[in-house]
Amino acid sequence: MTRWEYRKIDLNDVPRRVDDIDVLIDAGKDGWELVGVTTNNIAYLKRRLEDPAAPPTARRRAASSRTSEA
Protein backbone atom coordinates (compact mmCIF):
# COMPACT_ATOMS: atom_id res chain seq x y z
CA MET A 1 0.00 0.00 0.00
CA THR A 2 1.35 3.39 -0.93
CA ARG A 3 1.79 5.82 1.93
CA TRP A 4 1.79 9.58 1.46
CA GLU A 5 3.14 12.55 3.35
CA TYR A 6 1.17 15.81 3.15
CA ARG A 7 2.16 19.45 3.43
CA LYS A 8 0.49 22.81 3.02
CA ILE A 9 2.01 26.13 2.02
CA ASP A 10 0.26 29.42 2.71
CA LEU A 11 1.03 31.34 -0.47
CA ASN A 12 -0.11 34.55 1.24
CA ASP A 13 3.01 34.30 3.44
CA VAL A 14 5.40 34.18 0.46
CA PRO A 15 7.50 37.37 0.35
CA ARG A 16 6.44 39.71 -2.45
CA ARG A 17 9.84 39.49 -4.14
CA VAL A 18 9.41 35.71 -4.55
CA ASP A 19 7.00 34.33 -7.15
CA ASP A 20 4.49 31.68 -5.96
CA ILE A 21 5.50 29.48 -8.88
CA ASP A 22 9.14 29.49 -7.72
CA VAL A 23 8.04 28.26 -4.28
CA LEU A 24 6.08 25.41 -5.87
CA ILE A 25 8.95 24.53 -8.23
CA ASP A 26 11.33 24.29 -5.26
CA ALA A 27 8.87 22.00 -3.48
CA GLY A 28 8.63 19.86 -6.62
CA LYS A 29 12.41 19.47 -6.68
CA ASP A 30 12.10 17.96 -3.20
CA GLY A 31 9.57 15.41 -4.45
CA TRP A 32 6.36 17.26 -3.54
CA GLU A 33 3.40 17.09 -5.93
CA LEU A 34 0.80 19.85 -5.97
CA VAL A 35 -2.64 18.43 -5.18
CA GLY A 36 -4.62 21.65 -5.19
CA VAL A 37 -4.86 25.30 -4.23
CA THR A 38 -7.78 26.73 -2.25
CA THR A 39 -9.47 30.04 -2.97
CA ASN A 40 -7.61 31.58 -0.02
CA ASN A 41 -4.20 30.63 -1.53
CA ILE A 42 -3.33 27.56 0.51
CA ALA A 43 -1.39 25.04 -1.60
CA TYR A 44 -1.73 21.36 -0.63
CA LEU A 45 1.06 18.99 -1.63
CA LYS A 46 1.83 15.30 -1.23
CA ARG A 47 4.81 13.01 -1.71
CA ARG A 48 5.26 9.29 -1.49
CA LEU A 49 6.84 7.93 1.67
CA GLU A 50 9.62 5.47 0.96
CA ASP A 51 9.40 2.06 2.58
CA PRO A 52 12.56 1.83 4.75
CA ALA A 53 12.33 -2.00 4.69
CA ALA A 54 12.52 -2.16 0.88
CA PRO A 55 15.91 -2.74 -0.75
CA PRO A 56 17.42 0.38 -2.41
CA THR A 57 16.68 -0.87 -5.96
CA ALA A 58 13.00 -1.38 -5.12
CA ARG A 59 12.82 2.15 -3.69
CA ARG A 60 14.36 3.56 -6.88
CA ARG A 61 11.87 1.67 -9.05
CA ALA A 62 8.95 2.89 -6.94
CA ALA A 63 10.16 6.50 -7.14
CA SER A 64 10.40 6.37 -10.93
CA SER A 65 7.00 4.71 -11.36
CA ARG A 66 4.20 6.87 -12.74
CA THR A 67 1.35 4.70 -11.50
CA SER A 68 -0.41 5.41 -8.23
CA GLU A 69 -2.05 3.13 -5.69
CA ALA A 70 -4.10 5.56 -3.63
mmCIF file of the N, C-alpha and C atoms, coordinates in Angstrom:
data_MODEL
# 
_entry.id   MODEL 
# 
loop_
_atom_site.group_PDB 
_atom_site.id 
_atom_site.type_symbol 
_atom_site.label_atom_id 
_atom_site.label_alt_id 
_atom_site.label_comp_id 
_atom_site.label_asym_id 
_atom_site.label_entity_id 
_atom_site.label_seq_id 
_atom_site.pdbx_PDB_ins_code 
_atom_site.Cartn_x 
_atom_site.Cartn_y 
_atom_site.Cartn_z 
_atom_site.occupancy 
_atom_site.B_iso_or_equiv 
_atom_site.pdbx_formal_charge 
_atom_site.auth_seq_id 
_atom_site.auth_comp_id 
_atom_site.auth_asym_id 
_atom_site.auth_atom_id 
_atom_site.pdbx_PDB_model_num 
ATOM 1   N N  . MET A 1 1  ? 0.841  -1.179 0.000   1.00 0.00 ? 1  MET A N  1 
ATOM 2   C CA . MET A 1 1  ? 0.000  0.000  0.000   1.00 0.00 ? 1  MET A CA 1 
ATOM 3   C C  . MET A 1 1  ? 0.889  1.246  0.000   1.00 0.00 ? 1  MET A C  1 
ATOM 4   N N  . THR A 1 2  ? 0.576  2.159  -0.850  1.00 0.00 ? 2  THR A N  1 
ATOM 5   C CA . THR A 1 2  ? 1.347  3.394  -0.934  1.00 0.00 ? 2  THR A CA 1 
ATOM 6   C C  . THR A 1 2  ? 0.984  4.306  0.228   1.00 0.00 ? 2  THR A C  1 
ATOM 7   N N  . ARG A 1 3  ? 2.012  4.866  0.848   1.00 0.00 ? 3  ARG A N  1 
ATOM 8   C CA . ARG A 1 3  ? 1.790  5.820  1.935   1.00 0.00 ? 3  ARG A CA 1 
ATOM 9   C C  . ARG A 1 3  ? 2.250  7.189  1.458   1.00 0.00 ? 3  ARG A C  1 
ATOM 10  N N  . TRP A 1 4  ? 1.518  8.215  1.892   1.00 0.00 ? 4  TRP A N  1 
ATOM 11  C CA . TRP A 1 4  ? 1.787  9.579  1.457   1.00 0.00 ? 4  TRP A CA 1 
ATOM 12  C C  . TRP A 1 4  ? 2.060  10.482 2.645   1.00 0.00 ? 4  TRP A C  1 
ATOM 13  N N  . GLU A 1 5  ? 2.853  11.483 2.392   1.00 0.00 ? 5  GLU A N  1 
ATOM 14  C CA . GLU A 1 5  ? 3.137  12.548 3.354   1.00 0.00 ? 5  GLU A CA 1 
ATOM 15  C C  . GLU A 1 5  ? 2.482  13.804 2.774   1.00 0.00 ? 5  GLU A C  1 
ATOM 16  N N  . TYR A 1 6  ? 1.885  14.617 3.618   1.00 0.00 ? 6  TYR A N  1 
ATOM 17  C CA . TYR A 1 6  ? 1.169  15.809 3.149   1.00 0.00 ? 6  TYR A CA 1 
ATOM 18  C C  . TYR A 1 6  ? 1.767  17.081 3.746   1.00 0.00 ? 6  TYR A C  1 
ATOM 19  N N  . ARG A 1 7  ? 1.619  18.159 3.009   1.00 0.00 ? 7  ARG A N  1 
ATOM 20  C CA . ARG A 1 7  ? 2.162  19.450 3.434   1.00 0.00 ? 7  ARG A CA 1 
ATOM 21  C C  . ARG A 1 7  ? 1.263  20.549 2.876   1.00 0.00 ? 7  ARG A C  1 
ATOM 22  N N  . LYS A 1 8  ? 1.201  21.662 3.579   1.00 0.00 ? 8  LYS A N  1 
ATOM 23  C CA . LYS A 1 8  ? 0.486  22.810 3.019   1.00 0.00 ? 8  LYS A CA 1 
ATOM 24  C C  . LYS A 1 8  ? 1.385  24.032 3.093   1.00 0.00 ? 8  LYS A C  1 
ATOM 25  N N  . ILE A 1 9  ? 1.244  24.892 2.098   1.00 0.00 ? 9  ILE A N  1 
ATOM 26  C CA . ILE A 1 9  ? 2.010  26.134 2.021   1.00 0.00 ? 9  ILE A CA 1 
ATOM 27  C C  . ILE A 1 9  ? 1.012  27.275 1.894   1.00 0.00 ? 9  ILE A C  1 
ATOM 28  N N  . ASP A 1 10 ? 1.107  28.228 2.795   1.00 0.00 ? 10 ASP A N  1 
ATOM 29  C CA . ASP A 1 10 ? 0.260  29.419 2.714   1.00 0.00 ? 10 ASP A CA 1 
ATOM 30  C C  . ASP A 1 10 ? 0.943  30.390 1.752   1.00 0.00 ? 10 ASP A C  1 
ATOM 31  N N  . LEU A 1 11 ? 0.424  30.489 0.550   1.00 0.00 ? 11 LEU A N  1 
ATOM 32  C CA . LEU A 1 11 ? 1.031  31.341 -0.471  1.00 0.00 ? 11 LEU A CA 1 
ATOM 33  C C  . LEU A 1 11 ? 0.889  32.821 -0.148  1.00 0.00 ? 11 LEU A C  1 
ATOM 34  N N  . ASN A 1 12 ? 0.013  33.159 0.793   1.00 0.00 ? 12 ASN A N  1 
ATOM 35  C CA . ASN A 1 12 ? -0.109 34.550 1.240   1.00 0.00 ? 12 ASN A CA 1 
ATOM 36  C C  . ASN A 1 12 ? 1.114  34.977 2.050   1.00 0.00 ? 12 ASN A C  1 
ATOM 37  N N  . ASP A 1 13 ? 1.830  34.002 2.628   1.00 0.00 ? 13 ASP A N  1 
ATOM 38  C CA . ASP A 1 13 ? 3.010  34.299 3.437   1.00 0.00 ? 13 ASP A CA 1 
ATOM 39  C C  . ASP A 1 13 ? 4.295  34.389 2.623   1.00 0.00 ? 13 ASP A C  1 
ATOM 40  N N  . VAL A 1 14 ? 4.217  34.116 1.321   1.00 0.00 ? 14 VAL A N  1 
ATOM 41  C CA . VAL A 1 14 ? 5.399  34.177 0.461   1.00 0.00 ? 14 VAL A CA 1 
ATOM 42  C C  . VAL A 1 14 ? 5.790  35.640 0.292   1.00 0.00 ? 14 VAL A C  1 
ATOM 43  N N  . PRO A 1 15 ? 7.072  35.974 0.524   1.00 0.00 ? 15 PRO A N  1 
ATOM 44  C CA . PRO A 1 15 ? 7.503  37.373 0.351   1.00 0.00 ? 15 PRO A CA 1 
ATOM 45  C C  . PRO A 1 15 ? 7.183  37.878 -1.055  1.00 0.00 ? 15 PRO A C  1 
ATOM 46  N N  . ARG A 1 16 ? 6.852  39.133 -1.159  1.00 0.00 ? 16 ARG A N  1 
ATOM 47  C CA . ARG A 1 16 ? 6.438  39.714 -2.446  1.00 0.00 ? 16 ARG A CA 1 
ATOM 48  C C  . ARG A 1 16 ? 7.515  39.608 -3.524  1.00 0.00 ? 16 ARG A C  1 
ATOM 49  N N  . ARG A 1 17 ? 8.767  39.562 -3.141  1.00 0.00 ? 17 ARG A N  1 
ATOM 50  C CA . ARG A 1 17 ? 9.837  39.492 -4.142  1.00 0.00 ? 17 ARG A CA 1 
ATOM 51  C C  . ARG A 1 17 ? 10.028 38.075 -4.695  1.00 0.00 ? 17 ARG A C  1 
ATOM 52  N N  . VAL A 1 18 ? 9.321  37.106 -4.105  1.00 0.00 ? 18 VAL A N  1 
ATOM 53  C CA . VAL A 1 18 ? 9.407  35.713 -4.549  1.00 0.00 ? 18 VAL A CA 1 
ATOM 54  C C  . VAL A 1 18 ? 8.092  35.344 -5.233  1.00 0.00 ? 18 VAL A C  1 
ATOM 55  N N  . ASP A 1 19 ? 8.193  34.741 -6.406  1.00 0.00 ? 19 ASP A N  1 
ATOM 56  C CA . ASP A 1 19 ? 7.002  34.327 -7.145  1.00 0.00 ? 19 ASP A CA 1 
ATOM 57  C C  . ASP A 1 19 ? 6.454  33.025 -6.555  1.00 0.00 ? 19 ASP A C  1 
ATOM 58  N N  . ASP A 1 20 ? 5.125  32.906 -6.465  1.00 0.00 ? 20 ASP A N  1 
ATOM 59  C CA . ASP A 1 20 ? 4.488  31.684 -5.958  1.00 0.00 ? 20 ASP A CA 1 
ATOM 60  C C  . ASP A 1 20 ? 4.949  30.456 -6.734  1.00 0.00 ? 20 ASP A C  1 
ATOM 61  N N  . ILE A 1 21 ? 5.091  30.604 -8.035  1.00 0.00 ? 21 ILE A N  1 
ATOM 62  C CA . ILE A 1 21 ? 5.501  29.482 -8.883  1.00 0.00 ? 21 ILE A CA 1 
ATOM 63  C C  . ILE A 1 21 ? 6.881  28.985 -8.477  1.00 0.00 ? 21 ILE A C  1 
ATOM 64  N N  . ASP A 1 22 ? 7.796  29.894 -8.143  1.00 0.00 ? 22 ASP A N  1 
ATOM 65  C CA . ASP A 1 22 ? 9.135  29.489 -7.720  1.00 0.00 ? 22 ASP A CA 1 
ATOM 66  C C  . ASP A 1 22 ? 9.086  28.659 -6.440  1.00 0.00 ? 22 ASP A C  1 
ATOM 67  N N  . VAL A 1 23 ? 8.200  29.018 -5.525  1.00 0.00 ? 23 VAL A N  1 
ATOM 68  C CA . VAL A 1 23 ? 8.044  28.257 -4.278  1.00 0.00 ? 23 VAL A CA 1 
ATOM 69  C C  . VAL A 1 23 ? 7.569  26.840 -4.599  1.00 0.00 ? 23 VAL A C  1 
ATOM 70  N N  . LEU A 1 24 ? 6.606  26.722 -5.504  1.00 0.00 ? 24 LEU A N  1 
ATOM 71  C CA . LEU A 1 24 ? 6.084  25.408 -5.867  1.00 0.00 ? 24 LEU A CA 1 
ATOM 72  C C  . LEU A 1 24 ? 7.104  24.589 -6.652  1.00 0.00 ? 24 LEU A C  1 
ATOM 73  N N  . ILE A 1 25 ? 7.891  25.228 -7.495  1.00 0.00 ? 25 ILE A N  1 
ATOM 74  C CA . ILE A 1 25 ? 8.947  24.529 -8.232  1.00 0.00 ? 25 ILE A CA 1 
ATOM 75  C C  . ILE A 1 25 ? 9.978  23.972 -7.263  1.00 0.00 ? 25 ILE A C  1 
ATOM 76  N N  . ASP A 1 26 ? 10.374 24.773 -6.269  1.00 0.00 ? 26 ASP A N  1 
ATOM 77  C CA . ASP A 1 26 ? 11.328 24.294 -5.263  1.00 0.00 ? 26 ASP A CA 1 
ATOM 78  C C  . ASP A 1 26 ? 10.773 23.095 -4.503  1.00 0.00 ? 26 ASP A C  1 
ATOM 79  N N  . ALA A 1 27 ? 9.490  23.137 -4.170  1.00 0.00 ? 27 ALA A N  1 
ATOM 80  C CA . ALA A 1 27 ? 8.865  22.002 -3.482  1.00 0.00 ? 27 ALA A CA 1 
ATOM 81  C C  . ALA A 1 27 ? 8.872  20.770 -4.390  1.00 0.00 ? 27 ALA A C  1 
ATOM 82  N N  . GLY A 1 28 ? 8.610  20.961 -5.668  1.00 0.00 ? 28 GLY A N  1 
ATOM 83  C CA . GLY A 1 28 ? 8.629  19.856 -6.622  1.00 0.00 ? 28 GLY A CA 1 
ATOM 84  C C  . GLY A 1 28 ? 9.996  19.214 -6.734  1.00 0.00 ? 28 GLY A C  1 
ATOM 85  N N  . LYS A 1 29 ? 11.046 20.005 -6.639  1.00 0.00 ? 29 LYS A N  1 
ATOM 86  C CA . LYS A 1 29 ? 12.410 19.466 -6.678  1.00 0.00 ? 29 LYS A CA 1 
ATOM 87  C C  . LYS A 1 29 ? 12.693 18.571 -5.482  1.00 0.00 ? 29 LYS A C  1 
ATOM 88  N N  . ASP A 1 30 ? 11.950 18.790 -4.395  1.00 0.00 ? 30 ASP A N  1 
ATOM 89  C CA . ASP A 1 30 ? 12.097 17.958 -3.197  1.00 0.00 ? 30 ASP A CA 1 
ATOM 90  C C  . ASP A 1 30 ? 11.126 16.780 -3.202  1.00 0.00 ? 30 ASP A C  1 
ATOM 91  N N  . GLY A 1 31 ? 10.454 16.562 -4.327  1.00 0.00 ? 31 GLY A N  1 
ATOM 92  C CA . GLY A 1 31 ? 9.569  15.412 -4.450  1.00 0.00 ? 31 GLY A CA 1 
ATOM 93  C C  . GLY A 1 31 ? 8.113  15.676 -4.140  1.00 0.00 ? 31 GLY A C  1 
ATOM 94  N N  . TRP A 1 32 ? 7.749  16.923 -3.859  1.00 0.00 ? 32 TRP A N  1 
ATOM 95  C CA . TRP A 1 32 ? 6.362  17.258 -3.535  1.00 0.00 ? 32 TRP A CA 1 
ATOM 96  C C  . TRP A 1 32 ? 5.560  17.443 -4.810  1.00 0.00 ? 32 TRP A C  1 
ATOM 97  N N  . GLU A 1 33 ? 4.324  16.954 -4.804  1.00 0.00 ? 33 GLU A N  1 
ATOM 98  C CA . GLU A 1 33 ? 3.397  17.085 -5.930  1.00 0.00 ? 33 GLU A CA 1 
ATOM 99  C C  . GLU A 1 33 ? 2.227  17.961 -5.494  1.00 0.00 ? 33 GLU A C  1 
ATOM 100 N N  . LEU A 1 34 ? 1.914  18.963 -6.289  1.00 0.00 ? 34 LEU A N  1 
ATOM 101 C CA . LEU A 1 34 ? 0.801  19.851 -5.971  1.00 0.00 ? 34 LEU A CA 1 
ATOM 102 C C  . LEU A 1 34 ? -0.511 19.105 -6.168  1.00 0.00 ? 34 LEU A C  1 
ATOM 103 N N  . VAL A 1 35 ? -1.335 19.091 -5.121  1.00 0.00 ? 35 VAL A N  1 
ATOM 104 C CA . VAL A 1 35 ? -2.637 18.433 -5.180  1.00 0.00 ? 35 VAL A CA 1 
ATOM 105 C C  . VAL A 1 35 ? -3.720 19.450 -5.519  1.00 0.00 ? 35 VAL A C  1 
ATOM 106 N N  . GLY A 1 36 ? -3.622 20.628 -4.925  1.00 0.00 ? 36 GLY A N  1 
ATOM 107 C CA . GLY A 1 36 ? -4.624 21.653 -5.191  1.00 0.00 ? 36 GLY A CA 1 
ATOM 108 C C  . GLY A 1 36 ? -4.308 22.936 -4.460  1.00 0.00 ? 36 GLY A C  1 
ATOM 109 N N  . VAL A 1 37 ? -4.999 23.996 -4.868  1.00 0.00 ? 37 VAL A N  1 
ATOM 110 C CA . VAL A 1 37 ? -4.861 25.303 -4.233  1.00 0.00 ? 37 VAL A CA 1 
ATOM 111 C C  . VAL A 1 37 ? -6.268 25.789 -3.903  1.00 0.00 ? 37 VAL A C  1 
ATOM 112 N N  . THR A 1 38 ? -6.466 26.237 -2.669  1.00 0.00 ? 38 THR A N  1 
ATOM 113 C CA . THR A 1 38 ? -7.778 26.726 -2.252  1.00 0.00 ? 38 THR A CA 1 
ATOM 114 C C  . THR A 1 38 ? -7.969 28.172 -2.701  1.00 0.00 ? 38 THR A C  1 
ATOM 115 N N  . THR A 1 39 ? -9.180 28.664 -2.568  1.00 0.00 ? 39 THR A N  1 
ATOM 116 C CA . THR A 1 39 ? -9.471 30.043 -2.970  1.00 0.00 ? 39 THR A CA 1 
ATOM 117 C C  . THR A 1 39 ? -8.772 31.063 -2.082  1.00 0.00 ? 39 THR A C  1 
ATOM 118 N N  . ASN A 1 40 ? -8.344 30.646 -0.887  1.00 0.00 ? 40 ASN A N  1 
ATOM 119 C CA . ASN A 1 40 ? -7.608 31.577 -0.018  1.00 0.00 ? 40 ASN A CA 1 
ATOM 120 C C  . ASN A 1 40 ? -6.096 31.334 -0.085  1.00 0.00 ? 40 ASN A C  1 
ATOM 121 N N  . ASN A 1 41 ? -5.627 30.780 -1.211  1.00 0.00 ? 41 ASN A N  1 
ATOM 122 C CA . ASN A 1 41 ? -4.201 30.627 -1.534  1.00 0.00 ? 41 ASN A CA 1 
ATOM 123 C C  . ASN A 1 41 ? -3.429 29.695 -0.613  1.00 0.00 ? 41 ASN A C  1 
ATOM 124 N N  . ILE A 1 42 ? -4.039 28.601 -0.212  1.00 0.00 ? 42 ILE A N  1 
ATOM 125 C CA . ILE A 1 42 ? -3.327 27.557 0.514   1.00 0.00 ? 42 ILE A CA 1 
ATOM 126 C C  . ILE A 1 42 ? -3.060 26.440 -0.487  1.00 0.00 ? 42 ILE A C  1 
ATOM 127 N N  . ALA A 1 43 ? -1.773 26.109 -0.680  1.00 0.00 ? 43 ALA A N  1 
ATOM 128 C CA . ALA A 1 43 ? -1.393 25.041 -1.597  1.00 0.00 ? 43 ALA A CA 1 
ATOM 129 C C  . ALA A 1 43 ? -1.221 23.750 -0.798  1.00 0.00 ? 43 ALA A C  1 
ATOM 130 N N  . TYR A 1 44 ? -1.851 22.677 -1.262  1.00 0.00 ? 44 TYR A N  1 
ATOM 131 C CA . TYR A 1 44 ? -1.729 21.362 -0.630  1.00 0.00 ? 44 TYR A CA 1 
ATOM 132 C C  . TYR A 1 44 ? -0.869 20.483 -1.525  1.00 0.00 ? 44 TYR A C  1 
ATOM 133 N N  . LEU A 1 45 ? 0.124  19.826 -0.895  1.00 0.00 ? 45 LEU A N  1 
ATOM 134 C CA . LEU A 1 45 ? 1.063  18.993 -1.626  1.00 0.00 ? 45 LEU A CA 1 
ATOM 135 C C  . LEU A 1 45 ? 1.152  17.618 -0.980  1.00 0.00 ? 45 LEU A C  1 
ATOM 136 N N  . LYS A 1 46 ? 1.614  16.643 -1.760  1.00 0.00 ? 46 LYS A N  1 
ATOM 137 C CA . LYS A 1 46 ? 1.834  15.302 -1.226  1.00 0.00 ? 46 LYS A CA 1 
ATOM 138 C C  . LYS A 1 46 ? 3.109  14.743 -1.840  1.00 0.00 ? 46 LYS A C  1 
ATOM 139 N N  . ARG A 1 47 ? 3.708  13.774 -1.134  1.00 0.00 ? 47 ARG A N  1 
ATOM 140 C CA . ARG A 1 47 ? 4.809  13.008 -1.713  1.00 0.00 ? 47 ARG A CA 1 
ATOM 141 C C  . ARG A 1 47 ? 4.789  11.621 -1.103  1.00 0.00 ? 47 ARG A C  1 
ATOM 142 N N  . ARG A 1 48 ? 5.245  10.693 -1.885  1.00 0.00 ? 48 ARG A N  1 
ATOM 143 C CA . ARG A 1 48 ? 5.261  9.291  -1.487  1.00 0.00 ? 48 ARG A CA 1 
ATOM 144 C C  . ARG A 1 48 ? 6.299  9.077  -0.390  1.00 0.00 ? 48 ARG A C  1 
ATOM 145 N N  . LEU A 1 49 ? 5.900  8.324  0.628   1.00 0.00 ? 49 LEU A N  1 
ATOM 146 C CA . LEU A 1 49 ? 6.840  7.934  1.671   1.00 0.00 ? 49 LEU A CA 1 
ATOM 147 C C  . LEU A 1 49 ? 7.549  6.674  1.215   1.00 0.00 ? 49 LEU A C  1 
ATOM 148 N N  . GLU A 1 50 ? 8.864  6.661  1.330   1.00 0.00 ? 50 GLU A N  1 
ATOM 149 C CA . GLU A 1 50 ? 9.619  5.474  0.960   1.00 0.00 ? 50 GLU A CA 1 
ATOM 150 C C  . GLU A 1 50 ? 9.489  4.426  2.048   1.00 0.00 ? 50 GLU A C  1 
ATOM 151 N N  . ASP A 1 51 ? 9.450  3.174  1.640   1.00 0.00 ? 51 ASP A N  1 
ATOM 152 C CA . ASP A 1 51 ? 9.401  2.065  2.580   1.00 0.00 ? 51 ASP A CA 1 
ATOM 153 C C  . ASP A 1 51 ? 10.831 1.769  3.027   1.00 0.00 ? 51 ASP A C  1 
ATOM 154 N N  . PRO A 1 52 ? 11.180 2.043  4.297   1.00 0.00 ? 52 PRO A N  1 
ATOM 155 C CA . PRO A 1 52 ? 12.557 1.828  4.747   1.00 0.00 ? 52 PRO A CA 1 
ATOM 156 C C  . PRO A 1 52 ? 12.961 0.364  4.725   1.00 0.00 ? 52 PRO A C  1 
ATOM 157 N N  . ALA A 1 53 ? 12.006 -0.570 4.699   1.00 0.00 ? 53 ALA A N  1 
ATOM 158 C CA . ALA A 1 53 ? 12.325 -1.997 4.687   1.00 0.00 ? 53 ALA A CA 1 
ATOM 159 C C  . ALA A 1 53 ? 12.647 -2.496 3.283   1.00 0.00 ? 53 ALA A C  1 
ATOM 160 N N  . ALA A 1 54 ? 12.286 -1.732 2.261   1.00 0.00 ? 54 ALA A N  1 
ATOM 161 C CA . ALA A 1 54 ? 12.524 -2.160 0.882   1.00 0.00 ? 54 ALA A CA 1 
ATOM 162 C C  . ALA A 1 54 ? 13.996 -1.989 0.524   1.00 0.00 ? 54 ALA A C  1 
ATOM 163 N N  . PRO A 1 55 ? 14.524 -2.909 -0.290  1.00 0.00 ? 55 PRO A N  1 
ATOM 164 C CA . PRO A 1 55 ? 15.911 -2.744 -0.745  1.00 0.00 ? 55 PRO A CA 1 
ATOM 165 C C  . PRO A 1 55 ? 16.042 -1.488 -1.603  1.00 0.00 ? 55 PRO A C  1 
ATOM 166 N N  . PRO A 1 56 ? 17.237 -0.885 -1.665  1.00 0.00 ? 56 PRO A N  1 
ATOM 167 C CA . PRO A 1 56 ? 17.421 0.376  -2.409  1.00 0.00 ? 56 PRO A CA 1 
ATOM 168 C C  . PRO A 1 56 ? 16.937 0.320  -3.850  1.00 0.00 ? 56 PRO A C  1 
ATOM 169 N N  . THR A 1 57 ? 17.126 -0.802 -4.558  1.00 0.00 ? 57 THR A N  1 
ATOM 170 C CA . THR A 1 57 ? 16.685 -0.866 -5.955  1.00 0.00 ? 57 THR A CA 1 
ATOM 171 C C  . THR A 1 57 ? 15.170 -0.810 -6.052  1.00 0.00 ? 57 THR A C  1 
ATOM 172 N N  . ALA A 1 58 ? 14.472 -1.422 -5.112  1.00 0.00 ? 58 ALA A N  1 
ATOM 173 C CA . ALA A 1 58 ? 13.005 -1.375 -5.119  1.00 0.00 ? 58 ALA A CA 1 
ATOM 174 C C  . ALA A 1 58 ? 12.521 0.045  -4.858  1.00 0.00 ? 58 ALA A C  1 
ATOM 175 N N  . ARG A 1 59 ? 13.204 0.765  -3.969  1.00 0.00 ? 59 ARG A N  1 
ATOM 176 C CA . ARG A 1 59 ? 12.817 2.147  -3.689  1.00 0.00 ? 59 ARG A CA 1 
ATOM 177 C C  . ARG A 1 59 ? 13.011 3.011  -4.922  1.00 0.00 ? 59 ARG A C  1 
ATOM 178 N N  . ARG A 1 60 ? 14.105 2.785  -5.665  1.00 0.00 ? 60 ARG A N  1 
ATOM 179 C CA . ARG A 1 60 ? 14.359 3.558  -6.883  1.00 0.00 ? 60 ARG A CA 1 
ATOM 180 C C  . ARG A 1 60 ? 13.280 3.290  -7.924  1.00 0.00 ? 60 ARG A C  1 
ATOM 181 N N  . ARG A 1 61 ? 12.912 2.015  -8.090  1.00 0.00 ? 61 ARG A N  1 
ATOM 182 C CA . ARG A 1 61 ? 11.865 1.666  -9.053  1.00 0.00 ? 61 ARG A CA 1 
ATOM 183 C C  . ARG A 1 61 ? 10.552 2.329  -8.674  1.00 0.00 ? 61 ARG A C  1 
ATOM 184 N N  . ALA A 1 62 ? 10.207 2.298  -7.396  1.00 0.00 ? 62 ALA A N  1 
ATOM 185 C CA . ALA A 1 62 ? 8.946  2.894  -6.938  1.00 0.00 ? 62 ALA A CA 1 
ATOM 186 C C  . ALA A 1 62 ? 8.944  4.397  -7.170  1.00 0.00 ? 62 ALA A C  1 
ATOM 187 N N  . ALA A 1 63 ? 10.080 5.046  -6.969  1.00 0.00 ? 63 ALA A N  1 
ATOM 188 C CA . ALA A 1 63 ? 10.162 6.496  -7.144  1.00 0.00 ? 63 ALA A CA 1 
ATOM 189 C C  . ALA A 1 63 ? 10.013 6.886  -8.608  1.00 0.00 ? 63 ALA A C  1 
ATOM 190 N N  . SER A 1 64 ? 10.470 6.027  -9.515  1.00 0.00 ? 64 SER A N  1 
ATOM 191 C CA . SER A 1 64 ? 10.397 6.375  -10.930 1.00 0.00 ? 64 SER A CA 1 
ATOM 192 C C  . SER A 1 64 ? 9.075  5.950  -11.562 1.00 0.00 ? 64 SER A C  1 
ATOM 193 N N  . SER A 1 65 ? 8.277  5.181  -10.841 1.00 0.00 ? 65 SER A N  1 
ATOM 194 C CA . SER A 1 65 ? 6.998  4.710  -11.361 1.00 0.00 ? 65 SER A CA 1 
ATOM 195 C C  . SER A 1 65 ? 6.006  5.858  -11.491 1.00 0.00 ? 65 SER A C  1 
ATOM 196 N N  . ARG A 1 66 ? 5.195  5.826  -12.533 1.00 0.00 ? 66 ARG A N  1 
ATOM 197 C CA . ARG A 1 66 ? 4.199  6.872  -12.737 1.00 0.00 ? 66 ARG A CA 1 
ATOM 198 C C  . ARG A 1 66 ? 2.806  6.416  -12.329 1.00 0.00 ? 66 ARG A C  1 
ATOM 199 N N  . THR A 1 67 ? 2.664  5.166  -11.932 1.00 0.00 ? 67 THR A N  1 
ATOM 200 C CA . THR A 1 67 ? 1.351  4.696  -11.505 1.00 0.00 ? 67 THR A CA 1 
ATOM 201 C C  . THR A 1 67 ? 1.157  5.000  -10.036 1.00 0.00 ? 67 THR A C  1 
ATOM 202 N N  . SER A 1 68 ? -0.100 5.060  -9.611  1.00 0.00 ? 68 SER A N  1 
ATOM 203 C CA . SER A 1 68 ? -0.405 5.409  -8.229  1.00 0.00 ? 68 SER A CA 1 
ATOM 204 C C  . SER A 1 68 ? -1.379 4.410  -7.650  1.00 0.00 ? 68 SER A C  1 
ATOM 205 N N  . GLU A 1 69 ? -1.125 3.988  -6.424  1.00 0.00 ? 69 GLU A N  1 
ATOM 206 C CA . GLU A 1 69 ? -2.051 3.133  -5.690  1.00 0.00 ? 69 GLU A CA 1 
ATOM 207 C C  . GLU A 1 69 ? -2.585 3.943  -4.534  1.00 0.00 ? 69 GLU A C  1 
ATOM 208 N N  . ALA A 1 70 ? -3.599 4.717  -4.733  1.00 0.00 ? 70 ALA A N  1 
ATOM 209 C CA . ALA A 1 70 ? -4.096 5.559  -3.633  1.00 0.00 ? 70 ALA A CA 1 
ATOM 210 C C  . ALA A 1 70 ? -5.232 4.912  -2.913  1.00 0.00 ? 70 ALA A C  1 
# 
